[in-house]
């Protein structure tokens, strides 16, 4: 059974007695569907109960979970003041945004639970240690629980794949990892108050995505062991987010993270020096940092030469010397054409850029908005890219479409065919 809002109606009041529908297995209630009072009874035949905004602070006393597989009471008045009845069949327990929940009680009786989501429970203070020993749990999310101070003291979750605590600003300890958890591949600790990572984290060697940052009190600097431990603790790490941290130096030891492909240090405003980048790095984001782009020359050149680098967001507004410009930072040299794997090139807001002498033939997207270079000076290079059938998106400087596009109806039309073959999308700034 699904209860949803009638078309063109903002709210609906219902007063159904669900307990009388003995064979009901699925009950889905839209959040906007209002009830005159909390349900007195629910049928024990239910297998799926999804009721966001449910007005009840607890489940009916005579409702048993023996058949329930999915329980979703998100953004409801549910308080979880006492443990729920044990269940061997419950798989998903979702109570996101429940302001009345202050503690997660003992749930050791949910032997087959695979998903537990308690995010945005802003009054949640404590999570019972029984959560840390659910052998079949795959996803545990508690994002945005700003008052959470008593988290798990230990975990042994051999099936866990996703662990998420972003925005838990009062959480200061990461649990001890009692046994290898090879299936865990994603850990998000951004915005927590965690001060240090326990040595037992080396039991999490399967992690591929690690996120730290924004409010993090964890000591991450050259003298700490964080970067030195990365290659040993997380040999399979592919993505590392370190945004909004007070790091000053990215040490050379990060080069030992041979599987790392995506590195984000955006908004690390105290970052002044980057001494190493993994050779296999694919995307590197360092926007809004204090580090000078030209200090990255050697490391960027190595990554580009290895044909690994695809996307690179650099700090500052000047083109680094990597591109061999020879006229005071105002042009890019033809040597960039040798970056045969380069498909996305962004030189947006490089206001001193006046000349582009080369573009790789395989370039797919080219962004040059808000530069001083004249669009018509790109005709030959753009023509080559279009002839190679590679170019798809092109953001050009200035307010006129270059002669390359043979436009015939004013200077502001876009998306013209070139030689009746390849359609590309062009965009120019337009007068307000």
C-alpha positions as CSV (number, residue, x, y, z in Angstrom):
1,X,0.0,0.0,0.0
2,X,1.2,3.5,-0.9
3,X,-0.2,6.7,0.5
4,X,0.7,9.7,-1.6
5,X,-0.5,13.3,-2.0
6,X,-3.3,13.9,-4.6
7,X,-2.3,16.1,-7.4
8,X,-2.5,19.9,-6.6
9,X,-3.0,19.2,-2.9
10,X,-0.4,20.3,-0.4
11,X,-1.5,18.3,2.6
12,X,-3.8,15.4,3.4
13,X,-5.2,14.1,6.7
14,X,-5.7,10.4,7.1
15,X,-7.1,8.2,9.9
16,X,-6.7,4.7,8.6
17,X,-6.5,1.6,10.9
18,X,-3.6,-0.3,9.3
19,X,-3.8,-3.1,11.9
20,X,-7.0,-4.3,10.5
21,X,-5.3,-5.1,7.1
22,X,-3.9,-8.4,8.2
23,X,-2.2,-9.4,4.9
24,X,-0.5,-6.0,4.4
25,X,3.2,-6.5,3.5
26,X,4.4,-3.1,2.2
27,X,3.4,0.3,3.6
28,X,4.9,3.4,2.0
29,X,3.7,6.8,3.3
30,X,4.7,10.1,1.7
31,X,6.1,12.7,4.1
32,X,3.3,15.2,3.3
33,X,0.5,12.8,4.2
34,X,-0.6,13.9,7.7
35,X,-2.4,11.7,10.3
36,X,-4.9,12.9,12.9
37,X,-3.1,10.7,15.5
38,X,-0.3,8.2,15.7
39,X,-1.2,4.7,14.4
40,X,-2.5,2.5,17.3
41,X,-1.7,-0.7,15.5
42,X,0.3,-2.1,12.6
43,X,-0.1,-5.5,11.0
44,X,2.7,-8.0,11.9
45,X,2.7,-9.1,8.3
46,X,4.6,-6.0,7.2
47,X,7.9,-6.6,5.4
48,X,8.5,-3.0,4.4
49,X,7.6,0.1,6.4
50,X,8.7,3.4,5.0
51,X,7.1,6.3,6.7
52,X,9.1,9.6,6.7
53,X,7.6,12.1,9.1
54,X,5.7,9.4,11.1
55,X,4.0,11.2,14.1
56,X,4.6,8.3,16.5
57,X,7.5,8.5,19.0
58,X,7.6,4.7,19.2
59,X,6.3,1.7,17.4
60,X,3.0,0.2,18.6
61,X,3.6,-2.1,21.6
62,X,1.9,-5.1,19.9
63,X,3.8,-4.7,16.6
64,X,6.5,-7.4,16.1
65,X,9.4,-7.2,13.7
66,X,9.5,-10.9,12.9
67,X,8.7,-10.2,9.2
68,X,10.1,-6.7,8.7
69,X,13.0,-6.4,6.3
70,X,13.1,-2.6,5.8
71,X,12.3,0.0,8.5
72,X,12.6,3.7,7.4
73,X,11.2,6.3,9.8
74,X,13.3,9.2,8.6
75,X,12.5,12.8,9.7
76,X,9.9,11.5,12.1
77,X,9.1,11.9,15.8
78,X,10.6,8.4,16.5
79,X,12.7,8.6,19.7
80,X,14.1,5.0,20.1
81,X,13.9,5.3,23.9
82,X,14.1,1.6,24.4
83,X,15.6,-1.3,22.3
84,X,13.6,-2.6,19.5
85,X,12.5,-6.3,19.4
86,X,15.2,-8.6,18.1
87,X,14.9,-9.6,14.5
88,X,16.7,-12.0,12.3
89,X,15.3,-10.7,9.0
90,X,15.6,-6.9,9.4
91,X,18.1,-5.7,6.8
92,X,17.7,-1.9,6.6
93,X,17.2,0.4,9.6
94,X,17.0,4.1,8.5
95,X,16.2,6.9,11.0
96,X,17.8,9.9,9.3
97,X,16.8,13.3,10.7
98,X,15.0,12.1,13.8
99,X,15.5,14.9,16.3
100,X,14.1,12.9,19.3
101,X,16.8,10.2,19.1
102,X,19.5,10.8,21.8
103,X,21.0,7.3,22.0
104,X,21.3,4.2,19.7
105,X,20.5,1.4,22.1
106,X,21.7,-2.2,22.0
107,X,20.9,-3.7,18.5
108,X,23.0,-6.9,18.9
109,X,19.8,-8.8,18.2
110,X,19.7,-7.6,14.6
111,X,22.1,-10.3,13.3
112,X,21.5,-9.7,9.6
113,X,21.3,-5.9,9.5
114,X,23.2,-4.7,6.4
115,X,22.4,-0.9,6.5
116,X,22.2,1.5,9.4
117,X,21.6,5.2,8.7
118,X,21.3,7.7,11.6
119,X,22.5,10.8,9.8
120,X,21.2,14.3,10.8
121,X,20.0,13.1,14.2
122,X,21.3,16.3,15.6
123,X,20.5,15.4,19.3
124,X,22.2,12.0,19.1
125,X,24.8,11.7,21.8
126,X,25.7,8.1,22.1
127,X,26.0,5.0,19.9
128,X,25.9,1.6,21.7
129,X,29.0,-0.6,21.1
130,X,26.9,-3.4,19.8
131,X,26.8,-1.6,16.4
132,X,30.5,-2.4,16.1
133,X,30.0,-6.1,16.1
134,X,27.3,-6.6,13.5
135,X,28.9,-9.1,11.2
136,X,26.7,-8.4,8.2
137,X,26.6,-4.6,8.3
138,X,27.7,-3.1,5.0
139,X,26.8,0.6,5.4
140,X,26.9,2.7,8.5
141,X,26.2,6.4,8.1
142,X,26.0,9.0,10.9
143,X,26.7,12.2,9.0
144,X,25.8,15.5,10.6
145,X,25.3,14.2,14.2
146,X,26.8,17.3,15.7
147,X,26.3,16.3,19.3
148,X,27.6,12.8,19.0
149,X,30.4,12.5,21.6
150,X,30.3,8.8,22.5
151,X,30.9,6.8,19.4
152,X,32.0,3.2,18.9
153,X,35.0,2.3,21.0
154,X,35.8,-0.7,18.9
155,X,34.7,-2.3,15.6
156,X,34.9,-5.7,14.0
157,X,32.7,-5.3,11.0
158,X,34.0,-7.8,8.5
159,X,31.3,-7.0,5.9
160,X,31.4,-3.2,6.2
161,X,32.0,-1.3,2.9
162,X,31.0,2.3,3.8
163,X,31.7,4.2,7.0
164,X,30.5,7.8,7.1
165,X,30.9,10.4,10.0
166,X,31.2,13.8,8.2
167,X,30.0,16.7,10.2
168,X,30.2,14.9,13.6
169,X,32.1,17.8,15.0
170,X,32.0,16.6,18.7
171,X,33.3,13.1,17.8
172,X,37.0,13.0,18.9
173,X,37.9,9.3,18.8
174,X,38.1,6.8,16.0
175,X,37.3,3.3,17.2
176,X,39.9,0.5,17.6
177,X,39.8,-1.9,14.7
178,X,39.9,-5.3,16.3
179,X,40.3,-7.4,13.1
180,X,41.0,-6.9,9.4
181,X,38.1,-5.4,7.5
182,X,39.1,-6.0,3.9
183,X,35.8,-5.0,2.4
184,X,35.7,-1.4,3.8
185,X,36.6,0.9,0.9
186,X,35.1,4.3,1.8
187,X,35.7,6.2,5.0
188,X,34.5,9.8,5.4
189,X,35.7,11.7,8.6
190,X,35.4,15.2,7.2
191,X,34.4,17.8,9.8
192,X,34.9,15.5,12.8
193,X,36.9,16.4,15.9
194,X,39.0,13.3,15.7
195,X,42.5,14.1,17.0
196,X,44.5,11.0,16.0
197,X,44.1,7.7,14.1
198,X,44.9,4.5,16.0
199,X,47.6,2.2,14.8
200,X,44.9,-0.5,14.4
201,X,43.7,1.4,11.2
202,X,46.3,-0.8,9.4
203,X,43.5,-3.4,9.5
204,X,41.7,-1.3,6.9
205,X,44.0,-2.0,4.0
206,X,41.0,-2.1,1.6
207,X,40.2,1.6,1.8
208,X,40.0,3.2,-1.6
209,X,38.4,6.6,-0.6
210,X,39.5,8.5,2.5
211,X,38.0,12.0,3.3
212,X,39.4,14.3,5.9
213,X,38.9,18.0,6.4
214,X,36.9,21.1,7.5
215,X,37.1,21.4,11.2
216,X,39.4,18.4,11.5
217,X,41.5,18.6,14.7
218,X,43.7,15.7,13.5
219,X,47.3,16.6,13.4
220,X,48.3,16.4,9.8
221,X,51.7,18.0,9.1
222,X,55.2,17.1,8.0
223,X,56.3,16.1,11.5
224,X,53.3,13.8,12.2
225,X,53.0,10.2,11.0
226,X,49.9,10.7,9.0
227,X,51.5,10.9,5.6
228,X,54.3,8.4,6.4
229,X,51.6,5.9,7.4
230,X,49.4,6.3,4.4
231,X,51.2,3.9,2.1
232,X,51.5,1.2,4.8
233,X,48.0,1.6,6.2
234,X,46.1,2.1,2.9
235,X,48.0,0.5,0.0
236,X,44.9,0.5,-2.1
237,X,44.0,4.2,-1.5
238,X,42.8,5.8,-4.8
239,X,41.1,9.0,-3.6
240,X,42.3,11.3,-0.8
241,X,40.3,14.4,0.2
242,X,42.2,16.9,2.5
243,X,40.1,20.0,1.9
244,X,40.0,22.9,4.4
245,X,42.9,21.6,6.5
246,X,45.7,23.6,8.1
247,X,48.5,21.6,6.5
248,X,51.6,23.6,5.4
249,X,53.6,21.0,3.5
250,X,52.6,18.0,1.4
251,X,55.7,15.7,2.0
252,X,57.4,13.6,-0.6
253,X,56.3,10.5,1.2
254,X,52.9,10.7,-0.5
255,X,54.7,9.6,-3.7
256,X,54.7,6.1,-2.1
257,X,50.9,6.0,-2.5
258,X,51.2,4.2,-5.8
259,X,47.5,3.6,-6.2
260,X,46.5,7.2,-5.5
261,X,44.7,8.7,-8.6
262,X,42.7,11.6,-7.1
263,X,44.2,14.1,-4.7
264,X,42.2,17.1,-3.4
265,X,43.9,19.7,-1.2
266,X,41.5,22.5,-2.2
267,X,41.1,25.4,0.4
268,X,44.1,24.3,2.4
269,X,45.0,28.0,2.7
270,X,48.2,27.4,4.7
271,X,49.6,24.9,2.2
272,X,52.9,26.4,0.9
273,X,54.9,23.6,-0.5
274,X,54.1,20.3,-2.3
275,X,57.2,18.1,-2.3
276,X,55.7,15.1,-4.1
277,X,52.9,13.7,-6.2
278,X,52.3,10.1,-7.1
279,X,53.3,9.2,-10.6
280,X,49.9,7.7,-11.3
281,X,47.9,10.7,-10.2
282,X,45.0,11.3,-12.5
283,X,43.2,14.3,-11.0
284,X,44.9,17.0,-8.8
285,X,42.9,19.8,-7.2
286,X,44.8,22.5,-5.3
287,X,42.6,25.6,-5.9
288,X,42.6,28.3,-3.2
289,X,45.9,27.3,-1.6
290,X,49.0,29.4,-0.8
291,X,51.3,27.2,-2.7
292,X,52.8,28.7,-5.9
293,X,51.9,26.8,-9.0
294,X,55.5,27.1,-10.4
295,X,56.8,25.1,-7.4
296,X,54.9,22.2,-8.8
297,X,56.7,22.2,-12.2
298,X,58.7,19.0,-11.8
299,X,56.0,17.0,-10.1
300,X,53.4,18.0,-12.7
301,X,55.8,17.3,-15.5
302,X,56.4,13.8,-14.2
303,X,52.7,13.1,-13.9
304,X,52.0,14.4,-17.4
305,X,55.0,12.6,-18.9
306,X,53.7,9.3,-17.4
307,X,50.4,9.9,-19.3
308,X,48.4,9.7,-16.0
309,X,47.4,13.3,-15.4
310,X,43.9,14.2,-16.8
311,X,42.6,17.1,-14.7
312,X,44.6,19.6,-12.7
313,X,43.2,22.6,-10.8
314,X,46.1,24.9,-9.8
315,X,46.2,27.8,-7.3
316,X,46.8,31.4,-8.5
317,X,46.0,33.1,-11.8
318,X,49.3,32.6,-13.7
319,X,50.2,29.9,-16.1
320,X,53.0,27.8,-14.5
321,X,56.4,27.5,-16.3
322,X,55.5,23.9,-17.0
323,X,54.0,25.2,-20.3
324,X,57.3,26.8,-21.4
325,X,55.8,30.2,-22.1
326,X,58.4,32.6,-23.2
327,X,56.7,36.0,-23.0
328,X,56.2,36.8,-19.4
329,X,53.3,34.4,-18.7
330,X,51.2,35.6,-21.6
331,X,51.3,32.5,-23.9
332,X,51.3,28.8,-23.9
333,X,54.0,27.0,-25.9
334,X,53.5,24.5,-28.7
335,X,55.0,21.8,-26.4
336,X,51.6,21.3,-24.8
337,X,50.6,19.5,-28.0
338,X,52.9,16.7,-26.8
339,X,50.4,15.9,-24.0
340,X,48.7,13.3,-26.2
341,X,46.4,12.1,-23.4
342,X,45.2,15.5,-22.4
343,X,41.4,15.8,-23.0
344,X,40.3,18.6,-20.6
345,X,42.2,21.9,-20.5
346,X,41.0,24.8,-18.3
347,X,42.8,28.2,-18.5
348,X,39.7,30.2,-17.3
349,X,40.5,33.5,-15.6
350,X,44.1,33.6,-16.8
351,X,43.6,37.3,-17.5
352,X,47.2,37.8,-18.8
353,X,47.0,35.0,-21.3
354,X,47.2,36.6,-24.8
355,X,48.4,33.8,-27.1
356,X,47.8,30.0,-27.3
357,X,50.3,28.4,-29.6
358,X,49.2,24.8,-29.3
359,X,46.4,22.5,-28.4
360,X,46.6,18.7,-28.2
361,X,44.9,17.0,-31.1
362,X,42.9,14.8,-28.7
363,X,41.5,17.7,-26.7
364,X,37.8,17.2,-25.8
365,X,36.9,20.2,-23.7
366,X,38.7,23.5,-23.8
367,X,37.8,26.4,-21.3
368,X,39.4,29.8,-21.9
369,X,36.7,32.2,-20.6
370,X,37.8,35.5,-19.1
371,X,41.2,35.6,-20.8
372,X,42.9,38.2,-22.9
373,X,43.6,35.9,-25.8
374,X,41.6,36.7,-29.0
375,X,39.4,33.9,-30.0
376,X,40.3,34.2,-33.7
377,X,43.9,33.6,-32.9
378,X,42.8,30.0,-32.0
379,X,41.3,29.3,-35.5
380,X,44.0,26.9,-36.7
381,X,44.3,25.0,-33.4
382,X,40.6,24.7,-33.0
383,X,40.2,23.6,-36.6
384,X,42.8,20.8,-36.1
385,X,41.0,19.6,-32.9
386,X,37.6,19.7,-34.7
387,X,39.0,17.9,-37.8
388,X,40.3,15.1,-35.4
389,X,36.7,14.7,-34.2
390,X,37.9,15.2,-30.6
391,X,36.5,18.6,-29.7
392,X,33.1,18.6,-28.1
393,X,32.9,21.6,-25.7
394,X,34.7,25.0,-26.1
395,X,34.4,28.0,-23.8
396,X,36.0,31.0,-25.7
397,X,37.1,34.4,-24.5
398,X,35.5,37.6,-25.8
399,X,32.0,38.3,-27.1
400,X,32.3,37.4,-30.8
401,X,32.1,33.9,-32.4
402,X,35.4,33.3,-34.3
403,X,35.3,33.2,-38.1
404,X,35.9,29.4,-37.8
405,X,32.1,28.9,-37.3
406,X,30.9,30.7,-40.4
407,X,28.0,32.2,-38.5
408,X,25.5,34.2,-40.4
409,X,23.0,35.7,-37.9
410,X,24.8,38.1,-35.5
411,X,27.7,37.6,-33.2
412,X,26.0,35.7,-30.3
413,X,24.6,32.5,-31.7
414,X,26.1,29.2,-30.7
415,X,26.2,25.5,-31.5
416,X,26.9,25.8,-35.3
417,X,27.9,23.0,-37.6
418,X,31.4,23.1,-38.9
419,X,31.8,21.6,-42.4
420,X,28.5,19.7,-41.7
421,X,30.3,17.0,-39.7
422,X,31.0,17.5,-36.0
423,X,28.6,19.4,-33.8
424,X,30.4,21.1,-31.0
425,X,29.0,23.4,-28.2
426,X,30.6,26.8,-27.9
427,X,29.8,29.4,-25.3
428,X,30.7,33.1,-25.1
429,X,30.0,35.7,-22.4
430,X,26.8,37.6,-23.4
431,X,25.9,41.2,-22.5
432,X,23.3,41.3,-19.6
